[in-house]
Amino acid sequence: MEVPPASFISLVVSLATSAVAHLGFMPDPVSGKTVQHLEMARHDIDLLGILREKTAGNLEAEEERLLEEILSDLRLKFVRIREERGSSSHGEGGGDA
């Protein structure tokens, strides 16, 4: 497998992929199990938010658009999962409560 060149976009995609996995949308590559770790997902999303704040005005249009879209999508997914967990019994699905 060819490793893509290091870039801002690859950093954003890497953090986003981690968040998606922690939200429970991807199985763990080692165990093959899908588990939610919402606090880790929140951490990944917060890191992307910090990147947005610290790079404001310094990004190319494509980088800014991608970061905004990914951040918006991840935040929406996170909120929906938290709302679903609030309406169901605690402790279901493993991971963080």
C-alpha positions in Angstrom: 0.0 0.0 0.0 1.3 3.4 -1.0 1.5 6.0 1.8 0.0 9.3 0.7 2.1 12.4 1.0 1.8 14.3 4.3 -0.5 17.3 3.9 -3.1 19.3 5.8 -5.9 17.4 4.1 -4.4 14.0 5.1 -4.1 15.2 8.7 -7.8 16.3 8.7 -8.9 13.0 7.1 -6.8 11.0 9.6 -8.5 12.7 12.6 -11.9 12.4 11.0 -11.4 8.7 10.4 -10.5 8.3 14.0 -13.6 10.2 15.1 -15.8 8.1 12.8 -14.3 4.9 14.3 -14.9 6.2 17.8 -18.5 7.1 17.0 -19.0 3.4 16.1 -19.3 3.7 12.4 -16.2 1.6 11.6 -15.0 -1.7 13.1 -11.8 -1.8 15.1 -9.1 -3.1 12.6 -7.6 -5.4 15.2 -10.7 -6.9 16.8 -13.2 -6.4 14.0 -15.7 -5.2 16.6 -17.6 -2.0 16.4 -17.6 -0.1 19.7 -18.5 3.5 20.5 -16.0 5.6 22.5 -17.8 8.9 22.6 -15.3 10.7 24.8 -12.5 9.8 22.3 -14.8 10.9 19.4 -15.3 14.2 21.2 -11.6 14.6 21.6 -11.0 14.0 17.9 -13.7 16.4 17.0 -12.3 19.0 19.4 -8.9 18.6 17.8 -10.4 19.3 14.4 -12.0 22.4 15.9 -8.7 23.6 17.2 -7.1 23.1 13.8 -9.9 25.2 12.3 -9.4 28.0 14.8 -5.6 28.0 14.6 -5.4 27.9 10.8 -8.2 30.4 10.1 -7.1 32.6 7.2 -4.2 30.4 6.3 -5.9 27.6 4.4 -6.5 27.1 0.7 -10.2 27.2 -0.2 -10.4 23.4 -0.7 -8.7 22.8 2.7 -11.1 25.2 4.4 -14.2 23.7 2.7 -13.2 20.1 3.6 -12.4 20.9 7.2 -15.8 22.8 7.6 -17.8 20.0 6.0 -16.1 17.2 8.0 -16.4 19.1 11.3 -20.0 19.9 10.7 -20.8 16.3 9.8 -19.0 14.9 12.8 -20.6 17.3 15.2 -24.0 16.4 13.9 -23.3 12.7 14.2 -22.0 13.1 17.7 -25.1 15.0 18.9 -27.4 12.5 17.3 -25.7 9.6 19.0 -25.8 11.4 22.4 -29.5 12.1 21.9 -30.2 8.5 21.0 -28.2 7.3 24.1 -30.2 9.7 26.3 -33.5 8.2 25.2 -32.3 4.6 25.6 -31.1 2.8 28.7 -27.5 3.6 29.8 -24.8 1.0 29.3 -26.0 -0.3 25.9 -23.5 -0.6 23.1 -20.3 -0.6 25.2 -17.9 2.3 25.3 -18.5 5.5 27.1 -21.9 6.2 28.8 
